[in-house]
């Protein structure tokens, strides 16, 4: 056989890998081949944790392809652990993270363990949770001056700064003892948390209740914005007060009750009507999904007193009211149900004017009602006493401005 007909080393190498020199003009060199084989050996050495694919399941084992010439075997005794993690029995095609107990056994298969790869799975999962921001739960098992320790499959730490239920005090010994009491009260409680740091090399796992709380509130906000519709009556809690209105927490999102929507009467400041922490029923005026703004009304959730004014305060009726404002053309008076009326100057006798001072509670008579324009005209009733108009105060046994009734 001449030199041209004799197969070369390159041909033999190409044949081993399913190709030929004609098909691959640049066959792997011996050095590259050895490096490739060495890399495979390093990957599946004893103690390595690798990902494989389930190729078959029989009575004795789960066979997993981890890139070797033959599959690796996991004993069926480990099936319960696999099913618990997957939430179902394993199936062909499932990806599993496994621990290499032995790269090769007498039957040629690698011996694998699913349970012994649990630590690697734990850290990979924790690192994923840092990226995804998933909210998890963990029980507080211990405390120290820096925060609390939780059981998260392994011991993890939640710093004080990441606990929403802890209020930091001063640096005195008494303050520190109170802080420790707060921390100890959390032992046994299950907290909703987010993984914010997972460093396997340093064995450092940090969680945050504060960030989980923000995430959950954001989720509730999105759900609430989808559920809210104009015209609904919702119950909430006053979360804050400003000069222009009050904010009400509806359980995930705050809505604004403008000062003009706090009551059926004029309000100088929201604090006259509501207080922080107070539970209220509010009417949903509008919801803007783009700006995520919610407009609410406190007064529209209540009966409009003007709807029954002619029934409650008929013409000629005697009423009690408080002088709230002096004007150039008369005096404004607020009745007990919040309706405001005007005593025009033409109705005020010179001797009565000195009595109409702001803050004074006096008897009046209804002389005109305009429901459409929401106007009520009153006149002083000097012939009546406040006691005659109000009568006994309900539940007190007292008459206004007098001694208790026997």
C-alpha positions in Angstrom: 0.0 0.0 0.0 1.5 3.3 -1.0 1.6 6.4 1.3 -1.5 7.9 -0.2 -3.6 4.8 0.6 -2.4 4.3 4.2 -4.9 5.7 6.7 -3.4 8.4 8.9 -3.7 9.2 12.6 -6.0 12.1 11.8 -8.4 9.7 10.0 -8.5 7.3 13.0 -9.3 10.2 15.3 -12.0 11.5 13.0 -13.5 8.0 12.8 -13.7 7.8 16.6 -15.9 10.9 16.7 -18.2 9.9 13.8 -16.5 12.0 11.1 -13.7 11.9 8.6 -10.9 14.1 7.4 -13.0 15.0 4.4 -15.9 16.1 6.7 -13.7 17.9 9.2 -10.7 19.7 7.8 -9.4 20.5 11.3 -9.5 17.3 13.4 -8.8 17.6 17.2 -5.1 17.3 18.1 -4.0 14.7 20.7 -3.4 17.6 23.2 -7.0 18.9 22.6 -8.4 15.4 23.0 -6.6 14.8 26.3 -7.7 18.2 27.6 -11.3 17.5 26.6 -11.2 14.0 28.3 -9.6 15.5 31.4 -12.4 18.1 31.7 -15.0 15.4 31.6 -13.2 13.5 34.3 -12.9 16.6 36.5 -16.6 17.3 36.1 -17.7 13.8 37.2 -15.1 13.2 39.9 -16.3 11.8 43.2 -18.1 14.4 45.2 -19.0 16.6 42.2 -22.5 18.0 41.9 -23.8 17.9 38.4 -27.1 18.4 36.5 -28.4 15.4 34.6 -31.5 14.3 32.7 -33.7 11.4 33.7 -33.7 8.8 30.9 -35.5 5.9 32.5 -37.1 4.7 35.8 -37.2 1.1 36.8 -37.9 -0.8 40.0 -34.4 -0.5 41.3 -33.1 2.9 40.2 -33.6 6.2 38.4 -31.2 6.4 35.5 -29.8 9.8 34.8 -27.6 11.0 31.9 -24.8 13.2 33.3 -22.7 13.2 30.1 -20.8 9.9 30.5 -20.8 6.9 28.2 -23.3 5.2 30.4 -26.0 6.6 32.7 -25.7 7.2 36.4 -28.1 5.4 38.8 -30.0 6.9 41.8 -31.5 4.3 44.2 -35.3 4.3 44.3 -35.0 4.7 48.1 -34.4 8.4 47.3 -37.6 8.7 45.3 -39.6 10.3 48.2 -37.1 13.1 48.3 -37.3 13.7 44.6 -41.1 13.6 44.6 -41.2 16.1 47.5 -39.1 18.6 45.7 -40.9 18.2 42.3 -44.3 17.9 43.8 -44.9 14.8 41.7 -43.1 11.5 40.7 -40.1 12.1 38.5 -40.6 11.7 34.7 -38.3 11.0 31.8 -36.8 14.3 30.7 -36.8 15.9 34.2 -33.6 17.8 35.1 -32.1 16.8 38.4 -29.1 18.1 40.4 -27.2 15.0 41.7 -24.1 14.2 43.8 -21.5 11.8 42.3 -20.9 9.1 44.8 -18.7 7.1 42.4 -17.9 8.0 38.8 -18.0 4.3 37.8 -19.1 1.1 39.5 -18.6 -2.6 38.6 -21.6 -2.6 36.3 -20.2 0.5 34.5 -22.7 3.0 35.7 -21.9 6.0 37.9 -23.4 5.9 41.4 -25.4 9.0 42.1 -27.3 10.5 45.1 -30.1 13.0 45.0 -30.2 13.7 48.7 -26.5 14.5 49.0 -26.9 17.3 46.4 -29.4 19.1 48.7 -26.9 21.7 49.9 -26.0 22.7 46.3 -29.7 22.8 45.4 -30.4 24.9 48.4 -27.7 27.6 47.5 -28.7 27.6 43.9 -32.3 28.1 44.8 -31.4 30.9 47.3 -29.4 32.7 44.7 -32.4 32.4 42.3 -34.6 33.9 45.0 -32.2 36.9 45.3 -32.7 37.5 41.6 -36.5 36.9 41.4 -37.4 38.6 44.6 -39.7 35.7 45.6 -41.4 36.1 49.0 -40.8 33.1 51.3 -41.7 32.1 54.9 -39.4 31.1 57.7 -39.8 30.6 61.5 -37.8 32.6 64.0 -35.7 30.2 66.1 -33.2 32.4 67.9 -32.2 36.1 68.5 -29.2 38.1 69.1 -28.5 41.9 69.5 -28.2 42.2 65.7 -31.5 40.6 64.7 -33.2 37.2 64.5 -32.2 33.8 63.2 -34.7 31.9 61.1 -35.0 28.3 59.9 -34.8 28.5 56.2 -33.7 25.0 55.5 -30.5 26.2 57.1 -29.9 29.0 59.6 -30.4 32.4 58.0 -30.2 35.9 59.5 -32.7 38.8 59.5 -31.0 42.1 60.7 -32.9 44.5 62.9 -32.9 47.0 60.1 -34.9 44.5 58.0 -37.6 43.8 60.6 -40.7 45.8 60.2 -42.1 44.9 63.6 -39.1 46.2 65.6 -38.8 49.8 66.8 -35.2 50.7 67.5 -34.7 52.7 70.6 -31.7 54.6 72.1 -28.3 53.3 73.2 -29.0 53.2 76.9 -28.9 49.9 78.8 -32.7 50.1 79.3 -33.3 50.8 75.6 -31.2 47.8 74.6 -33.1 45.6 77.0 -36.4 46.7 75.6 -35.0 46.0 72.1 -34.1 42.4 73.1 -37.6 41.9 74.6 -39.1 42.9 71.2 -36.8 40.5 69.4 -37.5 37.6 71.9 -41.2 38.1 71.3 -40.7 37.0 67.7 -39.3 33.6 68.5 -41.7 30.9 67.2 -43.4 33.4 64.8 -43.3 32.7 61.0 -42.2 35.8 59.0 -42.7 36.6 55.4 -39.2 37.4 54.0 -37.2 38.0 50.9 -33.7 36.6 50.3 -31.4 39.6 49.8 -28.0 38.0 50.0 -26.9 34.4 49.4 -23.1 33.9 49.5 -22.2 30.2 49.7 -18.5 30.8 49.9 -18.9 32.9 53.1 -21.9 30.7 54.2 -23.8 34.0 54.5 -27.6 34.1 54.0 -29.5 37.3 54.7 -33.2 37.8 54.6 -35.5 40.9 54.8 -39.0 41.2 56.3 -39.0 44.9 55.2 -38.5 44.2 51.5 -41.0 41.3 51.6 -43.5 43.7 53.2 -43.0 46.2 50.3 -43.3 43.4 47.7 -46.5 42.1 49.2 -48.0 45.6 49.5 -47.1 46.2 45.8 -48.8 42.9 44.9 -51.9 43.8 46.9 -51.9 47.3 45.3 -52.0 45.8 41.8 -54.8 43.4 42.8 -56.7 46.2 44.5 -56.4 48.5 41.5 -58.0 45.8 39.4 -60.8 45.2 41.9 -61.8 48.8 42.6 -64.6 50.3 40.6 -66.2 53.8 40.9 -69.3 53.7 43.0 -68.1 51.0 45.5 -68.2 51.5 49.2 -64.9 50.3 50.8 -63.7 50.2 54.4 -60.2 51.6 55.2 -58.0 53.2 57.8 -56.9 56.8 57.8 -53.1 56.6 57.2 -52.2 60.3 57.0 -53.6 63.8 57.1 -52.5 66.8 55.0 -53.9 70.3 54.7 -55.6 69.3 51.4 -57.2 66.1 52.5 -56.8 62.7 54.2 -55.2 59.5 52.9 -57.0 56.2 53.5 -55.3 52.8 53.3 -57.7 50.4 51.6 -55.6 47.4 52.4 -52.7 47.6 49.9 -53.1 51.1 48.4 -53.8 54.6 49.7 -56.6 56.7 48.2 -57.0 60.4 48.7 -60.1 62.0 50.2 -59.9 65.6 49.2 -60.9 68.1 51.9 -64.1 68.9 49.8 -65.1 65.3 50.0 -64.7 64.9 53.8 -68.1 66.2 54.8 -71.3 67.6 53.4 -70.4 70.9 55.1 -67.4 73.1 54.8 -64.2 71.9 56.5 -61.3 74.1 57.4 -58.9 71.3 58.1 -59.2 67.4 57.8 -58.4 67.0 61.5 -61.9 68.4 62.2 -63.4 65.2 60.6 -60.9 62.4 60.9 -57.9 61.2 62.8 -54.9 59.0 61.8 -55.7 55.3 62.5 -59.5 55.9 62.4 -61.5 53.3 60.5 -63.8 54.8 57.9 -66.1 53.8 55.1 -65.4 55.6 51.8 -67.0 55.9 48.4 -64.8 55.2 45.4 -65.0 58.2 43.0 -62.4 57.2 40.4 -59.4 54.9 39.8 -56.6 55.7 37.4 -54.7 52.5 36.5 -51.9 54.4 34.8 -51.1 56.9 37.5 -52.4 54.4 40.2 -54.3 57.3 41.8 -57.5 56.6 43.8 -60.0 59.3 44.5 -62.3 58.7 47.5 -65.1 60.4 49.3 -66.1 60.2 52.9 -69.2 62.2 52.6 -70.7 60.2 49.7 -70.5 57.1 51.8 -72.9 58.7 54.2 -76.5 59.9 53.7 -76.8 63.4 52.3 -78.5 65.4 55.1 -80.1 67.7 52.4 -82.1 64.8 51.1 -84.3 64.8 54.3 -83.9 68.4 55.4 -87.6 69.3 54.9 -88.5 66.3 57.1 -85.9 67.0 59.8 -86.1 70.8 59.8 -89.5 71.9 58.4 -90.4 75.5 57.9 -91.0 77.3 61.2 -89.2 74.6 63.2 -87.0 75.6 66.1 -83.4 74.4 65.8 -80.2 74.7 67.8 -77.1 75.8 66.0 -73.5 77.0 66.5 -72.4 80.3 65.1 -69.4 79.5 62.9 -68.7 82.6 60.9 -69.4 86.3 60.8 -69.9 87.7 57.3 -70.6 91.2 55.9 -74.2 90.2 54.9 -75.0 88.0 57.9 -74.0 85.1 60.1 -73.4 81.4 59.2 -74.8 78.8 61.6 -74.1 75.0 61.7 -76.9 72.7 62.8 -76.3 69.4 64.6 -76.5 67.3 61.4 -73.8 69.4 59.7 -76.1 71.5 57.6 -75.2 75.2 57.5 -77.7 78.0 57.3 -77.5 81.7 57.0 -79.0 84.4 59.2 -79.2 87.4 57.0 -78.6 90.8 58.4 -82.2 91.7 57.6 -83.3 89.1 60.2 -81.0 90.3 63.0 -82.4 92.9 65.4 -79.8 95.4 66.8 -80.3 93.9 70.3 -79.7 90.4 69.0 -76.4 91.0 67.1 -74.2 91.1 70.2 -75.4 87.5 71.0 -74.4 86.1 67.6 -70.7 85.6 68.5 -68.6 82.8 66.8 -68.7 79.6 68.9 -71.9 80.4 70.7 -74.7 77.8 70.5 -78.2 79.5 70.3 -81.8 78.8 69.3 -83.0 79.7 65.7 -86.1 79.2 63.5 -86.2 77.9 59.9 -87.7 80.5 57.7 -86.7 79.3 54.2 -85.5 76.0 52.5 -84.0 75.7 49.0 -83.1 72.0 48.5 -81.9 72.4 44.9 -79.5 75.3 45.7 -78.7 73.8 49.2 -79.6 77.0 51.0 -81.2 77.3 54.4 -82.3 80.6 55.9 -82.6 81.0 59.6 -83.7 83.7 62.0 -82.8 84.2 65.7 -85.4 82.9 68.2 -84.9 85.1 71.3 -88.3 84.0 72.6 -86.9 80.4 73.1 -84.2 79.1 75.3 -81.6 76.5 74.2 -82.9 74.1 76.7 -86.4 74.3 75.2 -85.1 73.6 71.7 -82.6 70.8 72.6 -84.5 69.0 75.3 -82.8 66.5 77.6 -79.5 65.1 76.2 -79.9 61.5 75.3 -78.3 59.1 77.8 -77.1 61.8 80.2 -80.2 62.8 82.0 -79.1 66.4 81.6 -80.5 69.5 80.0 -78.0 71.7 78.2 -76.9 74.6 80.4 -78.9 73.3 83.4 -78.5 71.1 86.4 -79.2 67.3 86.1 -82.9 66.4 85.9 -84.2 64.5 89.0 
